[in-house]
Each structure stands twice: as structure tokens, then as C-alpha cells.
């Protein structure tokens, strides 16, 4: 892990409940965190995509798979940042 990475432990039962293996569980939780931060207006879609290492379009598609609106309730700052990152 690189500098600034955070380690979080999850009970093994979570992987069983979600029917996914441990490596994929970590990736899933990471994607969920960035989608939620985007939904809360804490990250722009461009920044979240950059941090996940995917394109902005791919991130917006990911947001849709988690049933989060890309329109949501964005604040003025988020909309301006999204326009700058488009």
C-alpha cells in the first residue's frame, strides 16, 4: 500500500453475506466509499474517478449501478468542479 492508504478490517461474514471473495470485497468497499462521498457532495465526479483510477464516464456509470443519481442534490461548488473536470 502506498503512502496515505488506510486499512480497514471487515468481518469475514460480510464477504459471505455479499457473496464475494476477500479481494473483491476490498475493491467493492472502496468503490462504495467514493460513490457515497460523491453523493454527499464531498468529491466531484472527476476527482472520485481519478482516485479510483477510472474515467469520469466510467465513474458516472458506476454511480448509476449503485442507484445514486448523477444529478442528486449537487451544490454549486460540486457543479462548478464537475464542469471544470468535464
N, CA and C atoms as an extended XYZ file, in Angstrom:
258
Properties=species:S:1:pos:R:3:atomname:S:1:resname:S:1:resid:I:1 pbc="F F F"
N         0.843       -1.185        0.000 N   UNK     1
C         0.000        0.000        0.000 CA  UNK     1
C         0.878        1.235        0.000 C   UNK     1
N         0.394        2.261       -0.686 N   UNK     2
C         1.153        3.499       -0.791 CA  UNK     2
C         0.959        4.386        0.412 C   UNK     2
N         1.707        5.454        0.417 N   UNK     3
C         1.603        6.434        1.482 CA  UNK     3
C         0.199        7.015        1.498 C   UNK     3
N        -0.378        7.114        2.662 N   UNK     4
C        -1.711        7.684        2.794 CA  UNK     4
C        -2.839        6.672        2.682 C   UNK     4
N        -2.527        5.421        2.358 N   UNK     5
C        -3.568        4.408        2.286 CA  UNK     5
C        -4.062        4.088        3.689 C   UNK     5
N        -5.318        3.754        3.770 N   UNK     6
C        -5.947        3.421        5.044 CA  UNK     6
C        -6.374        1.961        4.989 C   UNK     6
N        -6.068        1.227        6.029 N   UNK     7
C        -6.502       -0.163        6.120 CA  UNK     7
C        -7.735       -0.234        7.000 C   UNK     7
N        -8.729       -0.977        6.512 N   UNK     8
C        -9.963       -1.169        7.265 CA  UNK     8
C       -10.257       -2.658        7.280 C   UNK     8
N       -10.588       -3.180        8.440 N   UNK     9
C       -10.920       -4.596        8.569 CA  UNK     9
C       -12.433       -4.778        8.556 C   UNK     9
N       -12.862       -5.848        7.880 N   UNK    10
C       -14.270       -6.197        7.846 CA  UNK    10
C       -14.407       -7.637        8.283 C   UNK    10
N       -15.484       -7.964        8.979 N   UNK    11
C       -15.689       -9.358        9.383 CA  UNK    11
C       -15.794      -10.257        8.154 C   UNK    11
N       -15.268      -11.434        8.247 N   UNK    12
C       -15.313      -12.393        7.150 CA  UNK    12
C       -16.755      -12.664        6.718 C   UNK    12
N       -17.677      -12.555        7.655 N   UNK    13
C       -19.087      -12.811        7.349 CA  UNK    13
C       -19.636      -11.840        6.310 C   UNK    13
N       -19.059      -10.632        6.230 N   UNK    14
C       -19.540       -9.655        5.254 CA  UNK    14
C       -19.329      -10.169        3.841 C   UNK    14
N       -18.181      -10.737        3.572 N   UNK    15
C       -17.924      -11.330        2.259 CA  UNK    15
C       -18.900      -12.446        1.942 C   UNK    15
N       -19.184      -13.277        2.949 N   UNK    16
C       -20.149      -14.365        2.753 CA  UNK    16
C       -21.537      -13.798        2.465 C   UNK    16
N       -21.943      -12.782        3.229 N   UNK    17
C       -23.270      -12.184        3.056 CA  UNK    17
C       -23.420      -11.542        1.674 C   UNK    17
N       -22.350      -10.925        1.186 N   UNK    18
C       -22.391      -10.280       -0.127 CA  UNK    18
C       -22.044      -11.227       -1.261 C   UNK    18
N       -21.622      -12.449       -0.889 N   UNK    19
C       -21.248      -13.487       -1.855 CA  UNK    19
C       -20.095      -13.032       -2.756 C   UNK    19
N       -19.085      -12.409       -2.130 N   UNK    20
C       -17.888      -12.028       -2.865 CA  UNK    20
C       -16.651      -12.403       -2.058 C   UNK    20
N       -15.562      -12.650       -2.767 N   UNK    21
C       -14.302      -13.043       -2.147 CA  UNK    21
C       -13.611      -11.833       -1.527 C   UNK    21
N       -12.681      -12.088       -0.641 N   UNK    22
C       -11.984      -11.046        0.104 CA  UNK    22
C       -11.361       -9.952       -0.776 C   UNK    22
N       -10.598      -10.287       -1.833 N   UNK    23
C       -10.002       -9.212       -2.642 CA  UNK    23
C       -11.062       -8.311       -3.285 C   UNK    23
N       -12.137       -8.910       -3.762 N   UNK    24
C       -13.201       -8.118       -4.382 CA  UNK    24
C       -13.952       -7.304       -3.341 C   UNK    24
N       -14.054       -7.813       -2.115 N   UNK    25
C       -14.714       -7.071       -1.036 CA  UNK    25
C       -13.998       -5.749       -0.798 C   UNK    25
N       -12.690       -5.765       -0.781 N   UNK    26
C       -11.926       -4.535       -0.572 CA  UNK    26
C       -12.198       -3.548       -1.700 C   UNK    26
N       -12.214       -4.020       -2.937 N   UNK    27
C       -12.499       -3.145       -4.073 CA  UNK    27
C       -13.919       -2.596       -4.017 C   UNK    27
N       -14.855       -3.442       -3.635 N   UNK    28
C       -16.258       -3.027       -3.531 CA  UNK    28
C       -16.417       -1.932       -2.483 C   UNK    28
N       -15.798       -2.108       -1.338 N   UNK    29
C       -15.909       -1.118       -0.265 CA  UNK    29
C       -15.261        0.206       -0.683 C   UNK    29
N       -14.170        0.122       -1.425 N   UNK    30
C       -13.501        1.329       -1.922 CA  UNK    30
C       -14.410        2.080       -2.894 C   UNK    30
N       -15.006        1.349       -3.843 N   UNK    31
C       -15.929        1.981       -4.798 CA  UNK    31
C       -17.119        2.600       -4.075 C   UNK    31
N       -17.673        1.860       -3.117 N   UNK    32
C       -18.812        2.378       -2.362 CA  UNK    32
C       -18.473        3.669       -1.616 C   UNK    32
N       -17.286        3.717       -1.042 N   UNK    33
C       -16.867        4.906       -0.303 CA  UNK    33
C       -16.806        6.124       -1.225 C   UNK    33
N       -16.205        5.960       -2.411 N   UNK    34
C       -16.094        7.092       -3.325 CA  UNK    34
C       -17.446        7.503       -3.884 C   UNK    34
N       -18.314        6.532       -4.161 N   UNK    35
C       -19.664        6.856       -4.641 CA  UNK    35
C       -20.422        7.628       -3.561 C   UNK    35
N       -20.316        7.196       -2.325 N   UNK    36
C       -21.019        7.882       -1.230 CA  UNK    36
C       -20.467        9.289       -1.023 C   UNK    36
N       -19.149        9.440       -1.082 N   UNK    37
C       -18.557       10.771       -0.947 CA  UNK    37
C       -19.020       11.687       -2.075 C   UNK    37
N       -19.156       11.134       -3.270 N   UNK    38
C       -19.696       11.904       -4.401 CA  UNK    38
C       -21.144       12.289       -4.128 C   UNK    38
N       -21.939       11.312       -3.673 N   UNK    39
C       -23.358       11.552       -3.399 CA  UNK    39
C       -23.535       12.645       -2.348 C   UNK    39
N       -22.657       12.667       -1.355 N   UNK    40
C       -22.723       13.667       -0.291 CA  UNK    40
C       -22.162       15.022       -0.708 C   UNK    40
N       -21.610       15.083       -1.912 N   UNK    41
C       -21.050       16.336       -2.391 CA  UNK    41
C       -19.663       16.626       -1.857 C   UNK    41
N       -19.005       15.608       -1.311 N   UNK    42
C       -17.662       15.781       -0.752 CA  UNK    42
C       -16.583       15.673       -1.821 C   UNK    42
N       -16.889       14.968       -2.927 N   UNK    43
C       -15.951       14.804       -4.038 CA  UNK    43
C       -16.681       15.077       -5.343 C   UNK    43
N       -16.003       15.683       -6.292 N   UNK    44
C       -16.567       15.815       -7.631 CA  UNK    44
C       -16.462       14.458       -8.321 C   UNK    44
N       -17.225       14.284       -9.372 N   UNK    45
C       -17.150       13.024      -10.114 CA  UNK    45
C       -15.770       12.854      -10.736 C   UNK    45
N       -15.179       13.949      -11.185 N   UNK    46
C       -13.846       13.878      -11.776 CA  UNK    46
C       -12.786       13.446      -10.781 C   UNK    46
N       -12.835       14.004       -9.579 N   UNK    47
C       -11.856       13.657       -8.544 CA  UNK    47
C       -12.055       12.221       -8.083 C   UNK    47
N       -13.300       11.809       -7.886 N   UNK    48
C       -13.579       10.430       -7.470 CA  UNK    48
C       -13.075        9.452       -8.526 C   UNK    48
N       -13.316        9.767       -9.794 N   UNK    49
C       -12.843        8.908      -10.880 CA  UNK    49
C       -11.326        8.829      -10.865 C   UNK    49
N       -10.675        9.960      -10.687 N   UNK    50
C        -9.213        9.997      -10.648 CA  UNK    50
C        -8.683        9.126       -9.516 C   UNK    50
N        -9.274        9.235       -8.342 N   UNK    51
C        -8.826        8.463       -7.188 CA  UNK    51
C        -9.059        6.962       -7.372 C   UNK    51
N       -10.097        6.609       -8.122 N   UNK    52
C       -10.373        5.198       -8.407 CA  UNK    52
C        -9.566        4.691       -9.593 C   UNK    52
N        -8.948        5.599      -10.335 N   UNK    53
C        -8.160        5.187      -11.491 CA  UNK    53
C        -9.000        4.803      -12.690 C   UNK    53
N       -10.178        5.425      -12.813 N   UNK    54
C       -11.063        5.159      -13.948 CA  UNK    54
C       -11.446        6.489      -14.596 C   UNK    54
N       -12.076        6.425      -15.755 N   UNK    55
C       -12.519        7.645      -16.427 CA  UNK    55
C       -13.734        8.219      -15.706 C   UNK    55
N       -13.987        9.484      -15.948 N   UNK    56
C       -15.153       10.138      -15.345 CA  UNK    56
C       -16.439        9.464      -15.823 C   UNK    56
N       -16.499        9.127      -17.110 N   UNK    57
C       -17.676        8.447      -17.652 CA  UNK    57
C       -17.879        7.101      -16.952 C   UNK    57
N       -16.798        6.347      -16.760 N   UNK    58
C       -16.898        5.055      -16.067 CA  UNK    58
C       -17.373        5.255      -14.631 C   UNK    58
N       -16.901        6.320      -13.980 N   UNK    59
C       -17.353        6.582      -12.611 CA  UNK    59
C       -18.846        6.901      -12.593 C   UNK    59
N       -19.306        7.719      -13.517 N   UNK    60
C       -20.730        8.066      -13.553 CA  UNK    60
C       -21.584        6.833      -13.845 C   UNK    60
N       -21.071        5.909      -14.649 N   UNK    61
C       -21.776        4.633      -14.872 CA  UNK    61
C       -21.806        3.822      -13.581 C   UNK    61
N       -20.687        3.820      -12.852 N   UNK    62
C       -20.613        3.121      -11.571 CA  UNK    62
C       -21.630        3.688      -10.586 C   UNK    62
N       -21.729        5.008      -10.550 N   UNK    63
C       -22.696        5.682       -9.677 CA  UNK    63
C       -24.103        5.163       -9.966 C   UNK    63
N       -24.419        5.021      -11.241 N   UNK    64
C       -25.741        4.519      -11.624 CA  UNK    64
C       -25.981        3.089      -11.173 C   UNK    64
N       -24.931        2.256      -11.185 N   UNK    65
C       -25.105        0.868      -10.755 CA  UNK    65
C       -25.420        0.779       -9.271 C   UNK    65
N       -25.034        1.815       -8.514 N   UNK    66
C       -25.346        1.861       -7.080 CA  UNK    66
C       -26.626        2.641       -6.804 C   UNK    66
N       -27.372        2.920       -7.876 N   UNK    67
C       -28.657        3.610       -7.787 CA  UNK    67
C       -28.540        4.976       -7.127 C   UNK    67
N       -27.444        5.665       -7.440 N   UNK    68
C       -27.237        7.030       -6.979 CA  UNK    68
C       -27.389        7.918       -8.200 C   UNK    68
N       -28.191        8.948       -8.078 N   UNK    69
C       -28.413        9.858       -9.200 CA  UNK    69
C       -27.175       10.709       -9.443 C   UNK    69
N       -26.821       10.856      -10.712 N   UNK    70
C       -25.708       11.750      -11.016 CA  UNK    70
C       -26.156       13.196      -10.919 C   UNK    70
N       -27.462       13.413      -10.862 N   UNK    71
C       -27.979       14.766      -10.669 CA  UNK    71
C       -28.128       15.067       -9.194 C   UNK    71
N       -28.628       14.100       -8.443 N   UNK    72
C       -28.741       14.205       -6.989 CA  UNK    72
C       -29.101       15.590       -6.515 C   UNK    72
N       -28.407       16.033       -5.496 N   UNK    73
C       -28.565       17.370       -4.947 CA  UNK    73
C       -27.212       18.057       -4.932 C   UNK    73
N       -26.615       18.222       -6.109 N   UNK    74
C       -25.275       18.806       -6.104 CA  UNK    74
C       -25.297       20.257       -5.670 C   UNK    74
N       -24.301       20.616       -4.920 N   UNK    75
C       -24.131       22.005       -4.535 CA  UNK    75
C       -23.473       22.776       -5.661 C   UNK    75
N       -23.493       24.061       -5.552 N   UNK    76
C       -22.907       24.923       -6.576 CA  UNK    76
C       -21.423       24.586       -6.795 C   UNK    76
N       -20.693       24.401       -5.704 N   UNK    77
C       -19.267       24.085       -5.819 CA  UNK    77
C       -19.043       22.783       -6.574 C   UNK    77
N       -19.874       21.772       -6.274 N   UNK    78
C       -19.721       20.479       -6.947 CA  UNK    78
C       -20.005       20.615       -8.435 C   UNK    78
N       -21.061       21.348       -8.792 N   UNK    79
C       -21.382       21.529      -10.201 CA  UNK    79
C       -20.262       22.261      -10.933 C   UNK    79
N       -19.722       23.293      -10.301 N   UNK    80
C       -18.622       24.028      -10.915 CA  UNK    80
C       -17.403       23.126      -11.093 C   UNK    80
N       -17.103       22.320      -10.087 N   UNK    81
C       -15.953       21.412      -10.176 CA  UNK    81
C       -16.180       20.369      -11.260 C   UNK    81
N       -17.396       19.832      -11.359 N   UNK    82
C       -17.703       18.851      -12.395 CA  UNK    82
C       -17.553       19.460      -13.788 C   UNK    82
N       -17.965       20.700      -13.948 N   UNK    83
C       -17.813       21.369      -15.232 CA  UNK    83
C       -16.346       21.568      -15.587 C   UNK    83
N       -15.546       21.909      -14.593 N   UNK    84
C       -14.124       22.092      -14.832 CA  UNK    84
C       -13.433       20.782      -15.191 C   UNK    84
N       -13.909       19.676      -14.639 N   UNK    85
C       -13.301       18.369      -14.874 CA  UNK    85
C       -13.846       17.653      -16.105 C   UNK    85
N       -14.901       18.220      -16.712 N   UNK    86
C       -15.535       17.555      -17.869 CA  UNK    86
C       -14.616       17.527      -19.073 C   UNK    86
